[in-house]
Amino acid sequence: MNINKKPLNAAIALALISMANSTLAAQEQSTKKEGLEVIQVTAQKRVQNLQELPTAVTVFNAQALADKGITDVEDLSVYTPNMQISETPGGSTGATIAIRGSVTINPAVTWEPTTGVYIDGVFVSKNVGGLFDVAAIERVEVLRGPQGTLYGKNTIGGALNIVTRKPSGEFTGEVRVGAGNYGMTDVYVTADSAQINDKLSFNFTANKKQRDGFYDNLSTSSDIDKFKELDSTSLRFGALYEHSDNLEFYYTYDSSNKKNTPPLGQVYIAGAMPEDTKDRQESAALDGAIFDRSKSSGHALTVTWQQSNNLTIKSITALREIDYDDGNDYDGADFLGFHTYRHVEHEQVSQELQFIIGDIDNLTYVAGLFYFKEESDVNNPYVLGFGTVNNYYGVESTSVAAYGNVEYRLSDKLMLAGGLRWTTEEKSFYIEHPDDFSFAYFFPLPYTTAGDTWNNTSAMASLNYELADNIHSYVKVSQGWKAGGFNGEAATQALAVKPYAPEEVIAYEWGLKSRWLDQRIQANIAVFYNDITNMQMSEYLGAYSDIQNVGSAKVAGLEFELVAALTDDLTLNFNYGLLDPKYDKFITYDVYTGVANDVTDSAEFPYSPKNKWSLGLNYISETALGEFSAGADYSFVDDHFAFHNQPSAQYTRIEKYNLLNARVSLKRIAGSDFSASIWGKNMTDEEYRINGVPLGDSSGVFIGGLNYYGDPVTYGAEITYSF
């Protein structure tokens, strides 16, 4: 802990807080405005006013992403109620995404996500490879609650919808060069072509980020000197062919290449060390922490045909590939105790066909057909003091679905909506542990295969009523479904071939969306109650994990989002999330003996802080030197846990923390095409955990945790040239 930095950081923060934060997600305001802008979204497959949408959505447009310095997917959760995102434990290229208490904590490729991630309508099944390294983002939409009747993949938590920018058809571009502490450099280039023959246009974006590591590795046996070095390259190409007014073809290619080093795993031994979750170390000696690399790429072709004024047909065809490798140290010491290597190859293909019917006799209809296939292969050896335990597994999954969503206007003020989804999902699985280290309880597992198929029908119904001009209230009931599967980290053959069942949720939601005082204040509230059954939970056992359907739970919560134009130049935003989860029944079974263990009263909900809020201000004004903007936001995250089971939950618990971020910009300096910005994140240098893994002794009994911390204070400056 570097105490000497904190007075300086606090002074900078106080100077910037008076000029405070950019507004909540896509609420980007022009100067001298009459009120808040109307936010248009495509969360339901067609352009709609955010305030008339009968679901809880938070939106970030390109300018808001830039002004708030959102450069990674984790940054989104600061500004989104009841959404918690962190890196996967021991890595920096993957993300653990929790919405309303629904989360997949195990990063194994055999698991289904609870939150669906989409890039230009393409479902991304694995949250690895830097989602936000998909350059040229136009908008991000975060939908909370089940989304199966409108999206290709059925999910129980929500959806993260990333929309990239189409070619503009005009020769324009931007070059941005940035630098910061820890040797950070950031070079970003984007350009659009002029339209060729009034039909064809392109855009291209490239981004290169590098940064030294935050912490020193004192081990003389490791290949790395610093923890959490960053080396990221991303590319994106888009081509838009407008064949006619009614038919267009849109092709995109994106790639991301990360060559990072692992984060620092900080050892905590219960009873032998003080449990200070707020004391971040600046160095450690870990000989097994070596690399954290990922490569991802994607091709997508979207064909949109407006067959008539009331019917649009859209086809989305996509191929995505991911390769990632990590080599990490999970014994927390400078000797060979428990190291792991993981090499994953993943490929997915998808085809979605959407039919969008609009406004026929007060009826609006969206229907879709969805096909998805993925293959994943994993080589995941454990390197222990007595030898290497090889571990191979993989899965092939095929999903076919049909969905539909209908809205019918009963009157000028009342809208009734209903949706239905049918899904079938087939999985085939293999696993092999060829080595025999029975004396250390690592038993051989011969090459074994298994397979199963699951079917589901889910529904949604809602009523949306316009109480007054700019005030809408809705009630909604929806079902969500998460497919079953097989455990790629099973310890025995019997456990490997035994599938776990699908998880289901019935979600009840009431919401109010309103604007007041000549649209200068926007206040949205959502209250929800989720009834979850057949919960899929992963219990970390040391080397292997056990996955079971453990029971049922109820999750109640509240979300409040406020945006207010205090003056023509000053905007305030505030969001708050409340979560109250409770298990009805939580029974686990011993891996080897099968003995039941009722932990209903002691189990925790992972990544589910009870309270979470952020408060910010944003100031924009035209000056003689250009458009001046300044903003800061202050956020709070309550105590929560990374695991459900004890003592793992306690050994890796995350204590409440606050973060302060700020940014100051001057655009179009003196009428030129140059802009400049300075920014800071975690400006008070808050020391806080984000996740961890339990730490075992030589007998396999958990005695503490190997915990990972959020980034220290970072700051920098950037210059942008637009043409």
Phi, psi and omega per residue, in radians:
M1 nan 2.164 -3.122
N2 -1.735 1.641 -3.046
I3 -1.206 -0.529 -3.064
N4 -1.127 -0.418 -3.134
K5 -1.306 -0.432 -2.919
K6 -1.179 -0.705 3.086
P7 -1.044 -0.702 3.106
L8 -1.114 -0.796 3.139
N9 -1.073 -0.727 -3.137
A10 -1.137 -0.668 3.137
A11 -1.134 -0.766 3.091
I12 -1.073 -0.749 -3.111
A13 -1.073 -0.759 -3.124
L14 -1.149 -0.594 3.110
A15 -1.168 -0.610 -3.078
L16 -1.523 -0.490 -3.035
I17 -1.097 -0.496 3.139
S18 -1.211 -0.304 3.127
M19 -1.806 -0.090 3.039
A20 0.357 -2.990 -2.627
N21 -1.383 2.657 2.982
S22 -1.270 2.586 -2.992
T23 -1.240 2.768 -3.084
L24 -0.876 2.110 3.034
A25 0.648 -2.699 -2.916
A26 -0.967 0.505 -3.117
Q27 -1.620 0.692 -3.072
E28 -1.171 2.224 -3.021
Q29 -1.939 2.489 2.973
S30 -1.478 2.769 -3.110
T31 -1.270 2.723 3.110
K32 0.937 0.843 -3.061
K33 -1.654 2.776 3.096
E34 -1.453 -0.527 -3.114
G35 -2.984 -2.982 -3.135
L36 -1.250 2.537 3.117
E37 -1.231 2.707 3.012
V38 -1.380 2.231 -3.112
I39 -1.711 2.132 3.119
Q40 -1.783 2.377 -3.123
V41 -2.326 2.862 3.067
T42 -2.116 0.528 -3.075
A43 -1.058 -0.470 3.132
Q44 -1.945 0.571 3.000
K45 1.310 0.036 3.055
R46 -2.566 2.812 -3.077
V47 -1.245 2.191 -3.133
Q48 -2.481 2.732 3.019
N49 -1.272 2.194 -3.126
L50 -0.917 -0.665 -3.053
Q51 -1.276 -0.248 3.129
E52 -1.792 0.096 -3.067
L53 -1.526 2.163 -3.092
P54 -1.442 0.988 3.072
T55 -2.831 2.793 -3.122
A56 -1.476 2.027 -3.092
V57 -2.367 2.405 2.973
T58 -2.059 2.325 -3.000
V59 -2.136 2.420 3.078
F60 -2.189 2.060 3.050
N61 -1.559 3.094 -3.037
A62 -1.060 -0.701 -3.114
Q63 -1.206 -0.670 3.102
A64 -1.136 -0.690 3.093
L65 -1.057 -0.729 -3.140
A66 -1.232 -0.799 -3.079
D67 -1.153 -0.549 -3.129
K68 -1.603 -0.021 3.129
G69 1.160 0.549 3.126
I70 -1.371 1.793 -3.090
T71 -2.035 -0.089 3.137
D72 -2.485 2.719 -3.056
V73 -1.085 -0.515 3.136
E74 -1.086 -0.511 -3.101
D75 -1.104 -0.443 -3.104
L76 -1.071 -0.635 -3.010
S77 -1.195 -0.346 3.099
V78 -1.067 -0.604 -2.996
Y79 -1.903 0.164 -3.084
T80 -2.151 2.075 -3.117
P81 -1.146 2.465 3.091
N82 1.000 0.558 3.001
M83 -2.204 2.188 -3.138
Q84 -2.202 2.154 -3.120
I85 -2.236 2.323 3.034
S86 -2.507 2.882 3.018
E87 -1.122 2.688 3.021
T88 -1.203 2.528 -3.097
P89 -0.980 2.226 3.112
G90 1.485 -0.002 -3.100
G91 -2.410 2.930 3.121
S92 -2.292 0.057 -3.137
T93 -1.836 -0.075 3.117
G94 -2.063 2.875 -3.088
A95 -2.300 2.424 2.950
T96 -1.775 2.043 -3.033
I97 -2.010 2.119 3.118
A98 -2.086 2.292 3.043
I99 -2.261 2.150 3.111
R100 0.938 0.691 3.062
G101 1.450 -0.068 3.107
S102 -1.644 2.163 -3.029
V103 -2.702 2.605 2.971
T104 -1.905 1.877 -3.030
I105 -1.525 -0.321 -3.120
N106 -1.596 2.139 -3.092
P107 -1.394 0.056 -3.126
A108 -1.022 2.487 -3.051
V109 -1.220 -0.219 3.124
T110 -1.354 -0.150 -3.111
W111 -1.546 2.605 3.002
E112 -1.609 2.470 3.090
P113 -1.343 2.649 3.028
T114 -1.525 -0.335 3.093
T115 -2.015 2.189 3.098
G116 -1.435 2.269 3.099
V117 -1.903 2.257 -3.089
Y118 -2.224 2.357 3.013
I119 -2.063 1.963 -3.073
D120 0.905 0.736 3.092
G121 1.467 -0.052 -3.123
V122 -1.658 2.161 3.110
F123 -1.217 2.260 3.113
V124 -1.895 1.911 -2.929
S125 -1.389 -0.353 -3.109
K126 -2.163 2.186 -3.089
N127 -1.494 1.050 -3.108
V128 -2.307 2.550 3.007
G129 1.803 0.232 3.066
G130 1.339 1.398 -3.089
L131 -1.043 -0.652 -3.087
F132 -1.488 0.039 2.980
D133 -1.389 -0.026 2.945
V134 -1.278 1.754 -2.969
A135 -1.223 2.944 3.079
A136 1.079 0.895 3.095
I137 -1.387 2.268 3.097
E138 -1.595 -0.641 -3.040
R139 -2.843 2.563 3.012
V140 -2.197 2.267 3.118
E141 -2.056 2.230 3.092
V142 -1.923 1.953 3.137
L143 -1.794 2.283 -3.117
R144 -1.887 2.340 -3.081
G145 1.834 2.879 -3.125
P146 -0.995 2.506 -3.047
Q147 -2.299 0.389 -2.968
G148 -1.143 -0.465 -3.054
T149 -1.497 0.053 3.134
L150 -2.310 -0.143 -3.068
Y151 -2.202 2.731 -3.059
G152 -1.048 -0.675 -3.095
K153 -1.911 2.429 3.102
N154 -1.417 2.294 3.121
T155 -2.367 2.730 -3.093
I156 -1.798 -0.365 -3.091
G157 -1.643 -0.812 -3.084
G158 2.833 -2.852 -3.104
A159 -2.468 2.496 3.035
L160 -1.994 1.887 -3.003
N161 -1.859 1.938 -3.122
I162 -1.806 2.150 -3.119
V163 -1.994 2.131 3.130
T164 -1.568 2.893 -3.040
R165 -1.480 2.223 3.082
K166 -1.319 2.730 3.029
P167 -0.982 2.399 -3.069
S168 -1.471 -0.343 -3.075
G169 1.449 0.092 3.087
E170 -2.184 2.560 -3.142
F171 -1.326 1.745 3.129
T172 -2.464 2.924 3.110
G173 -3.083 -3.122 -3.103
E174 -2.702 2.443 3.029
V175 -2.187 2.196 -3.136
R176 -2.194 2.296 3.108
V177 -2.177 2.225 -3.116
G178 -2.312 2.754 3.088
A179 -2.592 2.706 -3.130
G180 -2.775 -3.009 3.135
N181 -1.200 2.969 -3.022
Y182 1.001 0.527 3.075
G183 1.146 0.457 -3.079
M184 -1.246 2.342 2.971
T185 -2.292 2.553 -3.086
D186 -2.535 2.029 3.123
V187 -2.098 2.190 -3.063
Y188 -2.289 2.271 3.136
V189 -2.336 2.305 3.046
T190 -2.470 2.520 -3.129
A191 -2.619 2.492 3.046
D192 -1.981 2.483 3.089
S193 -1.516 2.792 2.930
A194 -1.228 2.749 -3.135
Q195 -1.275 2.356 -3.117
I196 -1.757 2.157 -3.141
N197 0.949 0.558 3.106
D198 1.025 0.367 -3.083
K199 -2.369 -0.718 -2.951
L200 -1.938 2.302 3.091
S201 -2.531 2.735 -3.066
F202 -2.305 2.773 2.824
N203 -2.507 2.711 -3.068
F204 -2.476 2.415 3.140
T205 -2.428 2.419 3.065
A206 -2.387 2.522 -3.126
N207 -2.502 2.258 3.102
K208 -2.185 2.120 3.130
K209 -2.151 2.382 3.061
Q210 -2.454 2.585 3.118
R211 -2.775 2.485 3.011
D212 -1.176 2.888 3.105
G213 -1.254 2.763 -3.138
F214 -1.426 -0.539 -2.964
Y215 -2.314 2.681 -3.107
D216 -1.524 2.430 2.976
N217 -1.749 1.983 -3.060
L218 -1.500 -0.052 -3.117
S219 -1.216 2.357 3.059
T220 -1.550 -0.075 -3.114
S221 -1.786 -0.033 -3.097
S222 -1.714 2.709 3.102
D223 -1.460 -0.128 -3.104
I224 -2.030 2.578 3.116
D225 -1.762 -0.372 -3.061
K226 -2.288 2.526 3.017
F227 -1.589 2.471 3.042
K228 1.109 0.767 2.906
E229 -1.223 2.618 -3.116
L230 -2.106 2.278 3.032
D231 -2.557 1.746 -2.978
S232 -2.263 2.300 3.071
T233 -2.214 2.253 3.117
S234 -2.352 2.552 -3.130
L235 -2.354 2.650 3.036
R236 -2.624 2.426 3.093
F237 -2.306 2.364 3.101
G238 -2.274 2.444 3.090
A239 -2.316 2.216 -3.116
L240 -2.082 2.103 3.092
Y241 -2.010 1.964 -3.133
E242 -1.697 1.584 -3.048
H243 -1.109 -0.675 3.107
S244 -2.748 -3.091 3.107
D245 -1.128 -0.356 -3.036
N246 -1.913 -0.139 -3.028
L247 -2.411 2.216 3.080
E248 -2.433 2.661 3.101
F249 -2.116 2.230 -3.088
Y250 -2.245 1.969 -3.137
Y251 -1.910 2.397 3.072
T252 -2.327 2.562 2.999
Y253 -2.296 2.338 3.068
D254 -2.383 2.625 3.080
S255 -2.555 2.635 3.107
S256 -2.453 2.351 3.132
N257 -2.318 1.976 -3.131
K258 -2.003 2.313 3.074
K259 -2.233 1.314 -3.073
N260 -1.713 3.007 2.919
T261 -1.929 2.683 -3.066
P262 -1.099 2.750 3.032
P263 -1.260 2.886 3.111
L264 -1.353 2.176 3.024
G265 -1.643 2.043 -3.024
Q266 -1.719 2.166 -3.021
V267 -1.382 2.352 2.953
Y268 -2.274 2.145 3.091
I269 -1.932 2.036 -3.105
A270 -1.081 2.300 3.118
G271 1.487 -0.389 -3.136
A272 -1.825 -0.292 -3.127
M273 -2.339 2.609 3.042
P274 -1.188 2.402 -3.126
E275 -1.491 1.424 3.116
D276 -1.881 1.671 -3.076
T277 -1.278 -0.134 -3.092
K278 -1.854 0.249 -3.089
D279 -1.956 1.691 -3.094
R280 -1.535 2.231 3.101
Q281 -1.350 2.690 3.099
E282 -1.748 -0.104 3.139
S283 -2.786 2.831 3.059
A284 -2.841 2.903 3.105
A285 -2.041 1.774 3.139
L286 -2.219 1.893 -3.054
D287 -1.375 -0.306 -3.082
G288 -1.687 -0.071 3.103
A289 -1.469 1.918 -2.955
I290 -2.148 -0.928 -3.054
F291 -2.635 2.786 3.112
D292 -2.596 1.606 -2.964
R293 -2.147 2.622 3.044
S294 -2.685 2.562 3.000
K295 -2.268 2.298 3.080
S296 -2.426 2.605 3.102
S297 -2.648 2.729 -3.121
G298 -2.656 2.467 3.011
H299 -2.053 2.411 3.087
A300 -2.531 2.426 3.061
L301 -2.195 2.084 3.111
T302 -1.975 2.132 3.104
V303 -1.943 2.133 -3.120
T304 -2.060 2.124 -3.130
W305 -2.141 1.996 3.054
Q306 -1.522 1.630 -3.016
Q307 -1.174 -0.575 3.086
S308 -2.755 -3.119 3.109
N309 -1.113 -0.355 -3.051
N310 -2.017 0.088 -3.134
L311 -2.491 2.162 3.031
T312 -2.131 2.293 3.111
I313 -1.980 2.267 -3.096
K314 -2.236 2.319 3.068
S315 -2.034 2.285 3.114
I316 -2.154 1.969 3.136
T317 -2.004 2.311 -3.011
A318 -2.586 2.635 3.000
L319 -2.339 2.268 3.080
R320 -2.329 2.544 3.133
E321 -2.351 2.491 3.097
I322 -2.394 2.300 2.927
D323 -2.166 2.235 3.027
Y324 -2.479 2.624 -3.084
D325 -2.374 2.380 2.966
D326 -2.458 2.557 3.053
G327 -2.267 2.031 -2.963
N328 -2.402 2.892 -3.057
D329 -1.991 2.031 -3.128
Y330 -2.027 0.287 2.999
D331 -1.757 -0.230 3.052
G332 1.267 0.302 -3.075
A333 -2.406 2.950 -3.095
D334 -1.614 0.872 3.036
F335 -2.698 2.902 -3.099
L336 -1.401 1.789 3.083
G337 -2.074 -1.059 3.133
F338 -2.574 1.710 3.065
H339 -1.996 2.658 3.103
T340 -2.321 2.625 2.974
Y341 -2.218 2.534 -3.121
R342 -2.482 2.162 3.054
H343 -2.129 2.142 -3.066
V344 -2.155 2.302 2.984
E345 -2.067 2.186 -3.050
H346 -2.358 2.385 3.080
E347 -2.416 2.425 3.102
Q348 -2.394 2.510 3.008
V349 -2.225 2.540 -3.128
S350 -2.568 2.657 3.063
Q351 -2.468 2.178 3.111
E352 -2.254 2.403 3.109
L353 -2.159 2.117 -3.093
Q354 -2.014 2.473 3.070
F355 -2.121 2.034 -3.064
I356 -2.016 1.962 -3.113
I357 -1.944 2.205 -3.033
G358 -2.110 2.300 2.891
D359 0.900 1.058 2.989
I360 -1.934 1.887 -3.119
D361 0.904 0.892 3.103
N362 1.204 0.267 -3.086
L363 -1.996 2.318 3.026
T364 -2.194 2.336 -2.994
Y365 -2.396 2.371 3.007
V366 -2.194 2.217 3.090
A367 -2.304 2.697 -3.123
G368 -2.681 2.674 2.983
L369 -2.091 2.411 -2.992
F370 -2.373 2.285 3.044
Y371 -2.230 2.352 -3.096
F372 -2.554 2.332 3.087
K373 -2.422 2.360 3.110
E374 -2.390 2.627 3.058
E375 -2.332 2.329 3.139
S376 -2.358 2.381 3.074
D377 -2.257 2.347 -3.040
V378 -2.241 2.310 2.949
N379 -2.013 1.922 -2.932
N380 -2.322 1.236 -3.124
P381 -1.307 2.574 3.015
Y382 -1.813 2.155 3.126
V383 -1.771 1.938 -3.051
L384 -1.992 3.013 -3.105
G385 -1.077 -0.452 -3.081
F386 -1.803 -0.073 -3.139
G387 2.699 -3.083 -3.120
T388 -1.860 2.167 3.096
V389 -1.705 1.830 -3.129
N390 -1.311 2.528 -3.029
N391 -2.540 2.021 -3.134
Y392 -2.157 2.410 3.026
Y393 -2.770 2.865 3.126
G394 -2.931 2.928 -3.109
V395 -2.571 2.529 2.981
E396 -2.151 2.213 -3.040
S397 -2.252 2.382 3.076
T398 -2.230 2.244 -3.121
S399 -2.199 2.324 3.078
V400 -2.235 2.343 -3.078
A401 -2.570 2.711 2.969
A402 -2.319 2.391 -3.102
Y403 -2.496 2.762 3.106
G404 -2.668 2.603 3.141
N405 -2.483 2.193 -3.059
V406 -2.114 2.365 2.995
E407 -2.093 2.299 3.134
Y408 -2.252 2.181 -3.119
R409 -1.467 1.883 -3.131
L410 -1.293 -0.541 3.090
S411 -2.721 -3.081 3.127
D412 -1.085 -0.410 -3.047
K413 -1.995 -0.228 -3.010
L414 -2.075 2.207 3.132
M415 -2.109 2.247 3.063
L416 -1.863 2.349 3.140
A417 -2.310 2.578 3.085
G418 -2.600 2.620 -3.135
G419 -2.514 2.727 -3.138
L420 -2.526 2.506 -3.134
R421 -2.468 2.354 3.015
W422 -2.062 2.336 -3.094
T423 -2.385 2.448 2.902
T424 -2.232 2.362 -3.079
E425 -2.348 2.198 -3.124
E426 -2.048 2.364 3.138
K427 -2.299 2.403 2.970
S428 -2.134 2.485 -2.882
F429 -2.444 2.557 3.013
Y430 -2.402 2.725 3.125
I431 -2.691 2.590 3.103
E432 -2.717 2.285 2.954
H433 -2.137 1.632 -2.989
P434 -1.333 -0.275 -3.003
D435 -1.631 2.594 -3.115
D436 -1.994 1.813 3.021
F437 -2.168 0.950 -3.046
S438 -1.036 -0.520 -3.125
F439 -1.117 -0.377 3.124
A440 -1.922 0.290 3.106
Y441 1.171 0.430 2.954
F442 -1.863 1.635 -3.040
F443 -1.545 2.569 3.113
P444 -1.170 2.581 3.091
L445 -2.311 1.894 -3.093
P446 -1.130 2.817 3.135
Y447 -0.938 2.104 -3.008
T448 -2.319 2.449 3.083
T449 -2.163 2.743 3.099
A450 -2.729 2.847 3.124
G451 -2.833 2.767 3.121
D452 -2.873 2.900 3.126
T453 -2.317 2.426 3.122
W454 -2.217 2.503 3.124
N455 -2.183 2.636 -3.125
N456 -2.706 2.552 2.959
T457 -2.191 2.154 -3.112
S458 -2.107 2.695 -3.095
A459 -2.352 2.847 3.074
M460 -2.537 2.498 3.051
A461 -2.511 2.471 3.127
S462 -2.609 2.713 2.997
L463 -2.194 2.286 -3.131
N464 -2.176 2.135 -3.052
Y465 -2.146 2.298 3.090
E466 -1.528 1.804 -3.102
L467 -1.214 -0.632 3.126
A468 -2.837 3.085 3.080
D469 -0.979 2.198 3.094
N470 1.186 0.334 3.063
I471 -2.289 1.991 -3.116
H472 -2.150 2.428 3.066
S473 -2.194 2.521 -3.122
Y474 -2.475 2.706 2.940
V475 -2.194 2.571 -3.008
K476 -2.634 2.443 3.002
V477 -2.232 2.247 -3.114
S478 -2.501 2.678 3.094
Q479 -1.957 2.477 3.069
G480 -2.192 2.731 -3.040
W481 -2.560 2.370 3.093
K482 -2.191 2.108 -2.998
A483 -1.071 2.730 3.016
G484 -1.313 -3.063 -3.105
G485 -3.113 -2.866 -3.116
F486 -2.232 2.663 -3.046
N487 -1.560 1.902 3.101
G488 -1.254 -0.193 -3.138
E489 -1.988 0.526 -3.131
A490 -1.215 2.557 -3.111
A491 -1.538 -0.429 -3.087
T492 -2.323 2.875 3.133
Q493 -1.151 -0.684 -3.133
A494 -1.070 -0.686 3.122
L495 -1.274 -0.580 -3.087
A496 -1.159 -0.676 -3.052
V497 -1.521 -0.123 -3.140
K498 -1.559 1.973 -3.115
P499 -1.330 2.671 2.939
Y500 -1.683 2.612 -2.997
A501 -1.436 2.847 3.083
P502 -1.091 2.639 3.029
E503 -1.763 2.446 -3.087
E504 -2.286 2.683 3.102
V505 -2.489 2.460 2.911
I506 -1.952 2.099 -3.048
A507 -1.959 2.247 3.088
Y508 -1.935 2.334 -3.067
E509 -2.512 2.397 2.955
W510 -2.132 2.408 -3.122
G511 -2.468 2.729 3.062
L512 -2.347 2.199 3.092
K513 -2.116 2.203 -2.989
S514 -2.560 2.682 2.973
R515 -2.297 2.496 -3.003
W516 -2.351 2.901 3.015
L517 0.884 1.076 3.134
D518 0.974 0.735 3.086
Q519 1.085 0.513 3.080
R520 -1.617 -0.242 3.116
I521 -2.246 2.290 3.045
Q522 -2.097 2.173 -3.128
A523 -2.289 2.055 3.137
N524 -2.121 2.418 3.137
I525 -2.392 2.498 3.055
A526 -2.386 2.366 3.055
V527 -2.116 2.290 -3.048
F528 -2.397 2.792 3.127
Y529 -2.538 1.988 -3.103
N530 -1.866 2.273 3.091
D531 -1.905 1.879 -3.010
I532 -1.886 2.347 3.104
T533 -2.232 2.764 -3.128
N534 0.934 0.811 -3.081
M535 -1.052 2.249 3.077
Q536 -1.572 2.054 -3.128
M537 -2.231 2.415 3.127
S538 -1.846 2.208 3.121
E539 -1.938 2.098 -3.128
Y540 -1.304 2.186 -3.066
L541 -1.857 0.001 -3.120
G542 2.154 -1.293 3.016
A543 -1.751 -0.879 3.136
Y544 -1.682 3.032 3.071
S545 -2.271 2.750 3.082
D546 -2.083 2.349 -3.139
I547 -2.080 2.206 -3.100
Q548 -2.437 2.742 2.885
N549 -1.525 1.894 -2.895
V550 -1.731 -0.193 -3.132
G551 2.554 -2.480 -3.011
S552 -2.426 2.858 -3.114
A553 -2.712 2.804 3.003
K554 -2.106 2.339 3.105
V555 -2.203 2.025 3.078
A556 -1.905 2.653 -3.133
G557 -2.946 3.005 -3.117
L558 -2.453 2.517 3.088
E559 -2.361 2.313 -3.116
F560 -2.321 2.255 3.129
E561 -2.278 2.213 -3.081
L562 -2.225 2.311 3.002
V563 -2.276 2.289 -3.093
A564 -2.407 2.215 3.015
A565 -1.478 1.635 -3.073
L566 -1.169 -0.677 3.015
T567 -2.456 -3.102 3.079
D568 -1.112 -0.393 -3.058
D569 -1.902 -0.294 -2.961
L570 -2.115 2.181 -3.136
T571 -2.140 2.413 3.094
L572 -1.965 2.484 2.990
N573 -2.338 2.590 3.128
F574 -2.582 2.357 2.992
N575 -2.373 2.591 -3.084
Y576 -2.479 2.385 3.064
G577 -2.225 2.354 3.096
L578 -2.124 2.262 3.096
L579 -2.155 2.345 3.086
D580 -2.324 1.411 -3.135
P581 -1.548 2.595 3.127
K582 -2.641 2.259 3.079
Y583 -1.364 2.310 2.967
D584 -1.420 -0.689 3.140
K585 -2.672 2.291 3.122
F586 -2.486 1.747 -3.102
I587 -2.161 2.127 3.067
T588 -1.863 2.827 -3.118
Y589 -2.207 2.311 -3.135
D590 -0.972 2.365 -3.049
V591 -1.029 -0.692 -3.012
Y592 -1.746 -0.632 -3.064
T593 -1.713 -0.385 -3.107
G594 1.361 0.123 -3.138
V595 -1.208 2.315 -3.115
A596 -1.328 2.542 3.112
N597 -2.384 1.969 -3.131
D598 -1.505 1.922 -3.121
V599 -2.028 0.462 -3.073
T600 -0.946 -0.695 -3.052
D601 -1.499 -0.270 -3.075
S602 -1.922 -0.306 -3.083
A603 -1.236 2.541 3.135
E604 -1.851 2.825 3.033
F605 -1.675 2.035 -3.121
P606 -1.165 2.497 3.038
Y607 0.895 0.782 -3.101
S608 -2.329 1.253 3.088
P609 -1.111 2.446 -3.111
K610 -1.146 -0.764 -3.124
N611 -2.142 2.488 3.138
K612 -2.721 2.239 -3.132
W613 -2.643 2.831 2.992
S614 -2.516 2.576 -3.118
L615 -2.345 2.322 -3.116
G616 -2.657 2.844 3.061
L617 -2.284 2.638 3.092
N618 -2.409 2.240 -3.106
Y619 -2.081 2.235 3.108
I620 -2.333 2.301 -3.128
S621 -2.657 2.466 3.033
E622 -1.402 2.295 3.106
T623 -2.227 3.055 3.116
A624 -1.122 -0.413 -3.121
L625 -1.589 -0.229 -3.095
G626 2.443 -2.984 3.121
E627 -1.428 2.037 -3.127
F628 -1.726 2.291 3.075
S629 -2.386 2.550 3.116
A630 -2.602 2.452 -3.131
G631 -2.698 2.745 3.054
A632 -2.645 2.639 3.081
D633 -2.412 2.490 -3.115
Y634 -2.133 2.190 -3.027
S635 -2.215 2.743 -3.122
F636 -2.340 2.359 3.036
V637 -2.211 2.248 -3.056
D638 -1.356 2.995 3.050
D639 -0.964 2.466 3.008
H640 -2.801 -3.078 -2.998
F641 -2.250 2.714 3.088
A642 -1.691 -0.287 -3.136
F643 -2.313 2.778 3.119
H644 -1.600 -0.535 -2.980
N645 -1.623 2.613 3.072
Q646 -1.665 2.574 0.054
P647 -1.515 0.075 -3.089
S648 -0.978 -0.734 -3.115
A649 -1.064 -0.754 -3.097
Q650 -1.233 -0.683 -3.104
Y651 -1.221 -0.334 -3.122
T652 -2.112 0.348 -3.041
R653 -1.112 2.619 -3.072
I654 -1.955 2.009 -3.117
E655 -1.418 2.629 -3.112
K656 -0.936 2.587 -3.119
Y657 -2.635 2.832 3.102
N658 -2.165 2.556 3.093
L659 -2.276 2.474 3.081
L660 -2.144 2.115 3.084
N661 -2.112 2.604 -3.121
A662 -2.661 2.756 -3.126
R663 -2.719 2.441 3.085
V664 -2.269 2.320 -3.084
S665 -2.383 2.652 2.981
L666 -2.294 2.002 -3.060
K667 -1.811 2.625 3.137
R668 0.874 1.019 -3.029
I669 -1.041 2.123 3.105
A670 0.912 0.641 3.103
G671 1.378 0.107 -3.124
S672 -1.548 -3.057 3.104
D673 -1.684 0.248 -3.131
F674 -1.783 2.539 3.033
S675 -2.348 2.742 -3.140
A676 -2.461 2.566 -3.141
S677 -2.497 2.636 2.898
I678 -2.191 2.592 -3.045
W679 -2.590 2.812 3.052
G680 -2.615 2.486 3.065
K681 -2.167 2.527 -3.066
N682 0.851 0.977 -2.951
M683 -1.249 -0.278 3.028
T684 -1.619 0.105 -3.136
D685 0.942 0.844 3.093
E686 -1.092 2.387 3.118
E687 -1.864 2.038 -2.993
Y688 -2.682 2.539 3.047
R689 -1.336 2.670 3.001
I690 -2.092 -0.442 3.084
N691 -3.036 -3.050 3.123
G692 -3.093 3.075 3.024
V693 -2.295 2.543 3.109
P694 -1.109 2.597 -3.124
L695 -1.990 2.182 -3.095
G696 -1.845 2.779 3.039
D697 -1.543 -2.984 -3.057
S698 -1.134 -0.361 3.129
S699 -1.627 -0.042 3.138
G700 1.599 0.017 3.109
V701 -1.403 2.309 -3.138
F702 -1.261 2.241 -3.101
I703 -2.139 -0.028 -3.111
G704 3.069 -2.678 -3.104
G705 -2.532 2.710 2.986
L706 -1.892 1.836 -2.929
N707 -1.909 2.613 -3.099
Y708 -2.061 2.509 -2.989
Y709 -2.025 2.719 3.072
G710 -1.175 2.833 -3.085
D711 -1.117 2.581 3.040
P712 -1.266 -3.062 3.122
V713 -1.049 2.294 3.034
T714 -2.251 2.576 -3.134
Y715 -2.671 2.804 -3.125
G716 -3.033 -3.098 3.127
A717 -2.420 2.707 3.124
E718 -2.577 2.626 3.094
I719 -2.153 2.351 -3.089
T720 -2.161 2.355 3.040
Y721 -2.044 2.187 -3.129
S722 -1.934 2.483 3.117
F723 -2.461 nan nan
